[in-house]
Amino acid sequence: MENSLLWIGRAAGAVGAVVSVAAVGARVTGQYFLQGIQVGTLLMGGVAAMVLGCLCLLAALTASSRSRQ
């Protein structure tokens, strides 16, 4: 379980970072839409994915510390 939470957290964080960077890059170039999706929506989705990654990594961290006691 801990191993799967680690991988889900890492993957979600990486995807979120890429989506956020793409959204910021599109907005800096003056675009409001990227492939028909608003750039603000992409940025919120990227932030949400990074939050999911943080929560999964936190759950894995607390599970591993609980199993050591």
ROPAMAR-937377 format. One record per residue: x, y, z of N, C-alpha, C in turn; residue in one letter. Coordinates in nm, 4 decimals. Example, Ala and Ser with C-alpha at 12.3 -4.5 7.8 and 13.67 -1.06 7.14 Angstrom:
REM residues 2
<node><n_px>1.3190</n_px><n_py>-0.5690</n_py><n_pz>0.7800</n_pz><ca_px>1.2300</ca_px><ca_py>-0.4500</ca_py><ca_pz>0.7800</ca_pz><c_px>1.3200</c_px><c_py>-0.3300</c_py><c_pz>0.7800</c_pz><rest>a</rest></node>
<node><n_px>1.2850</n_px><n_py>-0.2250</n_py><n_pz>0.7080</n_pz><ca_px>1.3670</ca_px><ca_py>-0.1060</ca_py><ca_pz>0.7140</ca_pz><c_px>1.2900</c_px><c_py>0.0030</c_py><c_pz>0.7870</c_pz><rest>s</rest></node>
REM end
This chain:
REM residues 69
<node><n_px>0.0814</n_px><n_py>-0.1188</n_py><n_pz>0.0000</n_pz><ca_px>0.0000</ca_px><ca_py>0.0000</ca_py><ca_pz>0.0000</ca_pz><c_px>0.0867</c_px><c_py>0.1266</c_py><c_pz>0.0000</c_pz><rest>m</rest></node>
<node><n_px>0.1894</n_px><n_py>0.1248</n_py><n_pz>0.0848</n_pz><ca_px>0.2768</ca_px><ca_py>0.2423</ca_py><ca_pz>0.0917</ca_pz><c_px>0.3481</c_px><c_py>0.2660</c_py><c_pz>-0.0403</c_pz><rest>e</rest></node>
<node><n_px>0.3897</n_px><n_py>0.1560</n_py><n_pz>-0.1039</n_pz><ca_px>0.4608</ca_px><ca_py>0.1693</ca_py><ca_pz>-0.2298</ca_pz><c_px>0.3706</c_px><c_py>0.2279</c_py><c_pz>-0.3386</c_pz><rest>n</rest></node>
<node><n_px>0.2457</n_px><n_py>0.1847</n_py><n_pz>-0.3421</n_pz><ca_px>0.1539</ca_px><ca_py>0.2385</ca_py><ca_pz>-0.4429</ca_pz><c_px>0.1219</c_px><c_py>0.3850</c_py><c_pz>-0.4149</c_pz><rest>s</rest></node>
<node><n_px>0.1093</n_px><n_py>0.4224</n_py><n_pz>-0.2878</n_pz><ca_px>0.0872</ca_px><ca_py>0.5629</ca_py><ca_pz>-0.2550</ca_pz><c_px>0.2057</c_px><c_py>0.6492</c_py><c_pz>-0.2959</c_pz><rest>l</rest></node>
<node><n_px>0.3257</n_px><n_py>0.5964</n_py><n_pz>-0.2786</n_pz><ca_px>0.4441</ca_px><ca_py>0.6713</ca_py><ca_pz>-0.3214</ca_pz><c_px>0.4431</c_px><c_py>0.6955</c_py><c_pz>-0.4712</c_pz><rest>l</rest></node>
<node><n_px>0.4135</n_px><n_py>0.5922</n_py><n_pz>-0.5483</n_pz><ca_px>0.4144</ca_px><ca_py>0.6070</ca_py><ca_pz>-0.6943</ca_pz><c_px>0.3004</c_px><c_py>0.6954</c_py><c_pz>-0.7428</c_pz><rest>w</rest></node>
<node><n_px>0.1829</n_px><n_py>0.6832</n_py><n_pz>-0.6822</n_pz><ca_px>0.0713</ca_px><ca_py>0.7702</ca_py><ca_pz>-0.7200</ca_pz><c_px>0.1050</c_px><c_py>0.9154</c_py><c_pz>-0.6875</c_pz><rest>i</rest></node>
<node><n_px>0.1646</n_px><n_py>0.9374</n_py><n_pz>-0.5713</n_pz><ca_px>0.2031</ca_px><ca_py>1.0727</ca_py><ca_pz>-0.5329</ca_pz><c_px>0.3071</c_px><c_py>1.1328</c_py><c_pz>-0.6250</c_pz><rest>g</rest></node>
<node><n_px>0.4053</n_px><n_py>1.0544</n_py><n_pz>-0.6601</n_pz><ca_px>0.5092</ca_px><ca_py>1.1042</ca_py><ca_pz>-0.7514</ca_pz><c_px>0.4529</c_px><c_py>1.1332</c_py><c_pz>-0.8896</c_pz><rest>r</rest></node>
<node><n_px>0.3696</n_px><n_py>1.0433</n_py><n_pz>-0.9399</n_pz><ca_px>0.3124</ca_px><ca_py>1.0616</ca_py><ca_pz>-1.0736</ca_pz><c_px>0.2181</c_px><c_py>1.1817</c_py><c_pz>-1.0772</c_pz><rest>a</rest></node>
<node><n_px>0.1329</n_px><n_py>1.1936</n_py><n_pz>-0.9770</n_pz><ca_px>0.0394</ca_px><ca_py>1.3063</ca_py><ca_pz>-0.9728</ca_pz><c_px>0.1143</c_px><c_py>1.4385</c_py><c_pz>-0.9603</c_pz><rest>a</rest></node>
<node><n_px>0.2180</n_px><n_py>1.4412</n_py><n_pz>-0.8798</n_pz><ca_px>0.2973</ca_px><ca_py>1.5635</ca_py><ca_pz>-0.8664</ca_pz><c_px>0.3677</c_px><c_py>1.6015</c_py><c_pz>-0.9947</c_pz><rest>g</rest></node>
<node><n_px>0.4226</n_px><n_py>1.5028</n_py><n_pz>-1.0639</n_pz><ca_px>0.4920</ca_px><ca_py>1.5311</ca_py><ca_pz>-1.1898</ca_pz><c_px>0.3945</c_px><c_py>1.5789</c_py><c_pz>-1.2966</c_pz><rest>a</rest></node>
<node><n_px>0.2808</n_px><n_py>1.5122</n_py><n_pz>-1.3081</n_pz><ca_px>0.1807</ca_px><ca_py>1.5537</ca_py><ca_pz>-1.4071</ca_pz><c_px>0.1284</c_px><c_py>1.6932</c_py><c_pz>-1.3739</c_pz><rest>v</rest></node>
<node><n_px>0.1037</n_px><n_py>1.7186</n_py><n_pz>-1.2473</n_pz><ca_px>0.0565</ca_px><ca_py>1.8501</ca_py><ca_pz>-1.2064</ca_pz><c_px>0.1560</c_px><c_py>1.9601</c_py><c_pz>-1.2355</c_pz><rest>g</rest></node>
<node><n_px>0.2825</n_px><n_py>1.9314</n_py><n_pz>-1.2128</n_pz><ca_px>0.3852</ca_px><ca_py>2.0321</ca_py><ca_pz>-1.2415</ca_pz><c_px>0.3936</c_px><c_py>2.0609</c_py><c_pz>-1.3916</c_pz><rest>a</rest></node>
<node><n_px>0.3858</n_px><n_py>1.9570</n_py><n_pz>-1.4731</n_pz><ca_px>0.3927</ca_px><ca_py>1.9768</ca_py><ca_pz>-1.6185</ca_pz><c_px>0.2720</c_px><c_py>2.0557</c_py><c_pz>-1.6687</c_pz><rest>v</rest></node>
<node><n_px>0.1535</n_px><n_py>2.0215</n_py><n_pz>-1.6193</n_pz><ca_px>0.0320</ca_px><ca_py>2.0928</ca_py><ca_pz>-1.6615</ca_pz><c_px>0.0371</c_px><c_py>2.2382</c_py><c_pz>-1.6162</c_pz><rest>v</rest></node>
<node><n_px>0.0843</n_px><n_py>2.2627</n_py><n_pz>-1.4960</n_pz><ca_px>0.0940</ca_px><ca_py>2.3998</ca_py><ca_pz>-1.4455</ca_pz><c_px>0.1944</c_px><c_py>2.4821</c_py><c_pz>-1.5258</c_pz><rest>s</rest></node>
<node><n_px>0.3075</n_px><n_py>2.4228</n_py><n_pz>-1.5568</n_pz><ca_px>0.4082</ca_px><ca_py>2.4948</ca_py><ca_pz>-1.6365</ca_pz><c_px>0.3553</c_px><c_py>2.5237</c_py><c_pz>-1.7765</c_pz><rest>v</rest></node>
<node><n_px>0.2830</n_px><n_py>2.4288</n_py><n_pz>-1.8348</n_pz><ca_px>0.2246</ca_px><ca_py>2.4513</ca_py><ca_pz>-1.9670</ca_pz><c_px>0.1208</c_px><c_py>2.5634</c_py><c_pz>-1.9625</c_pz><rest>a</rest></node>
<node><n_px>0.0401</n_px><n_py>2.5665</n_py><n_pz>-1.8575</n_pz><ca_px>-0.0613</ca_px><ca_py>2.6711</ca_py><ca_pz>-1.8446</ca_pz><c_px>0.0030</c_px><c_py>2.8079</c_py><c_pz>-1.8261</c_pz><rest>a</rest></node>
<node><n_px>0.1044</n_px><n_py>2.8147</n_py><n_pz>-1.7434</n_pz><ca_px>0.1729</ca_px><ca_py>2.9430</ca_py><ca_pz>-1.7222</ca_pz><c_px>0.2441</c_px><c_py>2.9868</c_py><c_pz>-1.8499</c_pz><rest>v</rest></node>
<node><n_px>0.3061</n_px><n_py>2.8922</n_py><n_pz>-1.9186</n_pz><ca_px>0.3731</ca_px><ca_py>2.9258</ca_py><ca_pz>-2.0442</ca_pz><c_px>0.2765</c_px><c_py>2.9762</c_py><c_pz>-2.1492</c_pz><rest>g</rest></node>
<node><n_px>0.1595</n_px><n_py>2.9149</n_py><n_pz>-2.1578</n_pz><ca_px>0.0595</ca_px><ca_py>2.9604</ca_py><ca_pz>-2.2543</ca_pz><c_px>0.0085</c_px><c_py>3.0993</c_py><c_pz>-2.2182</c_pz><rest>a</rest></node>
<node><n_px>-0.0109</n_px><n_py>3.1224</n_py><n_pz>-2.0899</n_pz><ca_px>-0.0628</ca_px><ca_py>3.2532</ca_py><ca_pz>-2.0483</ca_pz><c_px>0.0400</c_px><c_py>3.3631</c_py><c_pz>-2.0690</c_pz><rest>r</rest></node>
<node><n_px>0.1677</n_px><n_py>3.3315</n_py><n_pz>-2.0477</n_pz><ca_px>0.2731</ca_px><ca_py>3.4311</ca_py><ca_pz>-2.0679</ca_pz><c_px>0.2817</c_px><c_py>3.4719</c_py><c_pz>-2.2150</c_pz><rest>v</rest></node>
<node><n_px>0.2532</n_px><n_py>3.3786</n_py><n_pz>-2.3043</n_pz><ca_px>0.2567</ca_px><ca_py>3.4105</ca_py><ca_pz>-2.4469</ca_pz><c_px>0.1297</c_px><c_py>3.4815</c_py><c_pz>-2.4936</c_pz><rest>t</rest></node>
<node><n_px>0.0321</n_px><n_py>3.5021</n_py><n_pz>-2.4044</n_pz><ca_px>-0.0865</ca_px><ca_py>3.5786</ca_py><ca_pz>-2.4383</ca_pz><c_px>-0.2061</c_px><c_py>3.4957</c_py><c_pz>-2.4796</c_pz><rest>g</rest></node>
<node><n_px>-0.1992</n_px><n_py>3.3666</n_py><n_pz>-2.4625</n_pz><ca_px>-0.3116</ca_px><ca_py>3.2812</ca_py><ca_pz>-2.4993</ca_pz><c_px>-0.4056</c_px><c_py>3.2645</c_py><c_pz>-2.3803</c_pz><rest>q</rest></node>
<node><n_px>-0.5346</n_px><n_py>3.2664</n_py><n_pz>-2.4101</n_pz><ca_px>-0.6341</ca_px><ca_py>3.2404</ca_py><ca_pz>-2.3065</ca_pz><c_px>-0.6860</c_px><c_py>3.0978</c_py><c_pz>-2.3146</c_pz><rest>y</rest></node>
<node><n_px>-0.6678</n_px><n_py>3.0341</n_py><n_pz>-2.4287</n_pz><ca_px>-0.7140</ca_px><ca_py>2.8967</ca_py><ca_pz>-2.4497</ca_pz><c_px>-0.5991</c_px><c_py>2.8131</c_py><c_pz>-2.5029</c_pz><rest>f</rest></node>
<node><n_px>-0.5958</n_px><n_py>2.6880</n_py><n_pz>-2.4622</n_pz><ca_px>-0.4958</ca_px><ca_py>2.5929</ca_py><ca_pz>-2.5097</ca_pz><c_px>-0.5699</c_px><c_py>2.4660</c_py><c_pz>-2.5485</c_pz><rest>l</rest></node>
<node><n_px>-0.5768</n_px><n_py>2.4388</n_py><n_pz>-2.6783</n_pz><ca_px>-0.6512</ca_px><ca_py>2.3245</ca_py><ca_pz>-2.7314</ca_pz><c_px>-0.7974</c_px><c_py>2.3280</c_py><c_pz>-2.6880</c_pz><rest>q</rest></node>
<node><n_px>-0.8575</n_px><n_py>2.4461</n_py><n_pz>-2.6839</n_pz><ca_px>-0.9983</ca_px><ca_py>2.4593</ca_py><ca_pz>-2.6510</ca_pz><c_px>-1.0301</c_px><c_py>2.4629</c_py><c_pz>-2.5028</c_pz><rest>g</rest></node>
<node><n_px>-0.9308</n_px><n_py>2.4563</n_py><n_pz>-2.4171</n_pz><ca_px>-0.9520</ca_px><ca_py>2.4587</ca_py><ca_pz>-2.2721</ca_pz><c_px>-0.8919</c_px><c_py>2.5880</c_py><c_pz>-2.2180</c_pz><rest>i</rest></node>
<node><n_px>-0.9643</n_px><n_py>2.6528</n_py><n_pz>-2.1276</n_pz><ca_px>-0.9131</ca_px><ca_py>2.7762</ca_py><ca_pz>-2.0710</ca_pz><c_px>-0.7861</c_px><c_py>2.7499</c_py><c_pz>-1.9916</c_pz><rest>q</rest></node>
<node><n_px>-0.6927</n_px><n_py>2.8431</n_py><n_pz>-2.0010</n_pz><ca_px>-0.5633</ca_px><ca_py>2.8275</ca_py><ca_pz>-1.9353</ca_pz><c_px>-0.5792</c_px><c_py>2.8280</c_py><c_pz>-1.7832</c_pz><rest>v</rest></node>
<node><n_px>-0.6724</n_px><n_py>2.9060</n_py><n_pz>-1.7310</n_pz><ca_px>-0.6963</ca_px><ca_py>2.9076</ca_py><ca_pz>-1.5869</ca_pz><c_px>-0.7456</c_px><c_py>2.7732</c_py><c_pz>-1.5355</c_pz><rest>g</rest></node>
<node><n_px>-0.8267</n_px><n_py>2.7066</n_py><n_pz>-1.6160</n_pz><ca_px>-0.8745</ca_px><ca_py>2.5741</ca_py><ca_pz>-1.5787</ca_pz><c_px>-0.7590</c_px><c_py>2.4744</c_py><c_pz>-1.5758</c_pz><rest>t</rest></node>
<node><n_px>-0.6694</n_px><n_py>2.4839</n_py><n_pz>-1.6722</n_pz><ca_px>-0.5515</ca_px><ca_py>2.3962</ca_py><ca_pz>-1.6731</ca_pz><c_px>-0.4638</c_px><c_py>2.4203</c_py><c_pz>-1.5510</c_pz><rest>l</rest></node>
<node><n_px>-0.4485</n_px><n_py>2.5463</n_py><n_pz>-1.5150</n_pz><ca_px>-0.3667</ca_px><ca_py>2.5783</ca_py><ca_pz>-1.3980</ca_pz><c_px>-0.4291</c_px><c_py>2.5216</c_py><c_pz>-1.2705</c_pz><rest>l</rest></node>
<node><n_px>-0.5607</n_px><n_py>2.5342</n_py><n_pz>-1.2567</n_pz><ca_px>-0.6271</ca_px><ca_py>2.4778</ca_py><ca_pz>-1.1390</ca_pz><c_px>-0.6167</c_px><c_py>2.3260</c_py><c_pz>-1.1374</c_pz><rest>m</rest></node>
<node><n_px>-0.6259</n_px><n_py>2.2632</n_py><n_pz>-1.2534</n_pz><ca_px>-0.6101</ca_px><ca_py>2.1182</ca_py><ca_pz>-1.2602</ca_pz><c_px>-0.4701</c_px><c_py>2.0751</c_py><c_pz>-1.2221</c_pz><rest>g</rest></node>
<node><n_px>-0.3695</n_px><n_py>2.1515</n_py><n_pz>-1.2649</n_pz><ca_px>-0.2318</ca_px><ca_py>2.1209</ca_py><ca_pz>-1.2278</ca_pz><c_px>-0.2076</c_px><c_py>2.1351</c_py><c_pz>-1.0792</c_pz><rest>g</rest></node>
<node><n_px>-0.2632</n_px><n_py>2.2388</n_py><n_pz>-1.0211</n_pz><ca_px>-0.2485</ca_px><ca_py>2.2583</ca_py><ca_pz>-0.8767</ca_pz><c_px>-0.3196</c_px><c_py>2.1467</c_py><c_pz>-0.8007</c_pz><rest>v</rest></node>
<node><n_px>-0.4373</n_px><n_py>2.1081</n_py><n_pz>-0.8484</n_pz><ca_px>-0.5108</ca_px><ca_py>1.9988</ca_py><ca_pz>-0.7833</ca_pz><c_px>-0.4330</c_px><c_py>1.8678</c_py><c_pz>-0.7905</c_pz><rest>a</rest></node>
<node><n_px>-0.3676</n_px><n_py>1.8420</n_py><n_pz>-0.9033</n_pz><ca_px>-0.2878</ca_px><ca_py>1.7199</ca_py><ca_pz>-0.9154</ca_pz><c_px>-0.1683</c_px><c_py>1.7231</c_py><c_pz>-0.8205</c_pz><rest>a</rest></node>
<node><n_px>-0.1074</n_px><n_py>1.8396</n_py><n_pz>-0.8051</n_pz><ca_px>0.0049</ca_px><ca_py>1.8486</ca_py><ca_pz>-0.7121</ca_pz><c_px>-0.0407</c_px><c_py>1.8321</c_py><c_pz>-0.5669</c_pz><rest>m</rest></node>
<node><n_px>-0.1585</n_px><n_py>1.8835</n_py><n_pz>-0.5337</n_pz><ca_px>-0.2129</ca_px><ca_py>1.8642</ca_py><ca_pz>-0.3991</ca_pz><c_px>-0.2416</c_px><c_py>1.7163</c_py><c_pz>-0.3749</c_pz><rest>v</rest></node>
<node><n_px>-0.2979</n_px><n_py>1.6486</n_py><n_pz>-0.4752</n_pz><ca_px>-0.3215</ca_px><ca_py>1.5048</ca_py><ca_pz>-0.4633</ca_pz><c_px>-0.1901</c_px><c_py>1.4309</c_py><c_pz>-0.4398</c_pz><rest>l</rest></node>
<node><n_px>-0.0860</n_px><n_py>1.4695</n_py><n_pz>-0.5124</n_pz><ca_px>0.0446</ca_px><ca_py>1.4082</ca_py><ca_pz>-0.4921</ca_pz><c_px>0.0973</c_px><c_py>1.4300</c_py><c_pz>-0.3515</c_pz><rest>g</rest></node>
<node><n_px>0.0806</n_px><n_py>1.5511</n_py><n_pz>-0.2998</n_pz><ca_px>0.1250</ca_px><ca_py>1.5799</ca_py><ca_pz>-0.1628</ca_pz><c_px>0.0488</c_px><c_py>1.4964</c_py><c_pz>-0.0610</c_pz><rest>c</rest></node>
<node><n_px>-0.0823</n_px><n_py>1.4833</n_py><n_pz>-0.0802</n_pz><ca_px>-0.1621</ca_px><ca_py>1.4049</ca_py><ca_pz>0.0139</ca_pz><c_px>-0.1247</c_px><c_py>1.2574</c_py><c_pz>0.0097</c_pz><rest>l</rest></node>
<node><n_px>-0.0976</n_px><n_py>1.2047</n_py><n_pz>-0.1094</n_pz><ca_px>-0.0569</ca_px><ca_py>1.0642</ca_py><ca_pz>-0.1193</ca_pz><c_px>0.0790</c_px><c_py>1.0419</c_py><c_pz>-0.0529</c_pz><rest>c</rest></node>
<node><n_px>0.1714</n_px><n_py>1.1330</n_py><n_pz>-0.0741</n_pz><ca_px>0.3023</ca_px><ca_py>1.1192</ca_py><ca_pz>-0.0109</ca_pz><c_px>0.2922</c_px><c_py>1.1338</c_py><c_pz>0.1407</c_pz><rest>l</rest></node>
<node><n_px>0.2050</n_px><n_py>1.2213</n_py><n_pz>0.1877</n_pz><ca_px>0.1841</ca_px><ca_py>1.2353</ca_py><ca_pz>0.3313</ca_pz><c_px>0.1237</c_px><c_py>1.1088</c_py><c_pz>0.3904</c_pz><rest>l</rest></node>
<node><n_px>0.0283</n_px><n_py>1.0498</n_py><n_pz>0.3205</n_pz><ca_px>-0.0322</ca_px><ca_py>0.9256</ca_py><ca_pz>0.3685</ca_pz><c_px>0.0712</c_px><c_py>0.8138</c_py><c_pz>0.3730</c_pz><rest>a</rest></node>
<node><n_px>0.1581</n_px><n_py>0.8065</n_py><n_pz>0.2733</n_pz><ca_px>0.2630</ca_px><ca_py>0.7043</ca_py><ca_pz>0.2737</ca_pz><c_px>0.3612</c_px><c_py>0.7280</c_py><c_pz>0.3874</c_pz><rest>a</rest></node>
<node><n_px>0.3921</n_px><n_py>0.8541</n_py><n_pz>0.4134</n_pz><ca_px>0.4857</ca_px><ca_py>0.8870</ca_py><ca_pz>0.5215</ca_pz><c_px>0.4283</c_px><c_py>0.8510</c_py><c_pz>0.6578</c_pz><rest>l</rest></node>
<node><n_px>0.3029</n_px><n_py>0.8832</n_py><n_pz>0.6805</n_pz><ca_px>0.2435</ca_px><ca_py>0.8515</ca_py><ca_pz>0.8097</ca_pz><c_px>0.2223</c_px><c_py>0.7005</c_py><c_pz>0.8259</c_pz><rest>t</rest></node>
<node><n_px>0.1923</n_px><n_py>0.6313</n_py><n_pz>0.7170</n_pz><ca_px>0.1756</ca_px><ca_py>0.4862</ca_py><ca_pz>0.7255</ca_pz><c_px>0.3073</c_px><c_py>0.4173</c_py><c_pz>0.7575</c_pz><rest>a</rest></node>
<node><n_px>0.4158</n_px><n_py>0.4675</n_py><n_pz>0.6996</n_pz><ca_px>0.5456</ca_px><ca_py>0.4054</ca_py><ca_pz>0.7270</ca_pz><c_px>0.5911</c_px><c_py>0.4341</c_py><c_pz>0.8691</c_pz><rest>s</rest></node>
<node><n_px>0.5626</n_px><n_py>0.5525</n_py><n_pz>0.9220</n_pz><ca_px>0.6027</ca_px><ca_py>0.5827</ca_py><ca_pz>1.0595</ca_pz><c_px>0.5154</c_px><c_py>0.5055</c_py><c_pz>1.1588</c_pz><rest>s</rest></node>
<node><n_px>0.3895</n_px><n_py>0.4796</n_py><n_pz>1.1222</n_pz><ca_px>0.3011</ca_px><ca_py>0.4042</ca_py><ca_pz>1.2088</ca_pz><c_px>0.3420</c_px><c_py>0.2573</c_py><c_pz>1.2138</c_pz><rest>r</rest></node>
<node><n_px>0.3920</n_px><n_py>0.2040</n_py><n_pz>1.1029</n_pz><ca_px>0.4314</ca_px><ca_py>0.0637</ca_py><ca_pz>1.1008</ca_pz><c_px>0.5631</c_px><c_py>0.0386</c_py><c_pz>1.1750</c_pz><rest>s</rest></node>
<node><n_px>0.6445</n_px><n_py>0.1423</n_py><n_pz>1.1911</n_pz><ca_px>0.7731</ca_px><ca_py>0.1273</ca_py><ca_pz>1.2615</ca_pz><c_px>0.7560</c_px><c_py>0.1242</c_py><c_pz>1.4119</c_pz><rest>r</rest></node>
<node><n_px>0.6447</n_px><n_py>0.1771</n_py><n_pz>1.4613</n_pz><ca_px>0.6266</ca_px><ca_py>0.1832</ca_py><ca_pz>1.6074</ca_pz><c_px>0.5827</c_px><c_py>0.0540</c_py><c_pz>1.6653</c_pz><rest>q</rest></node>
REM end
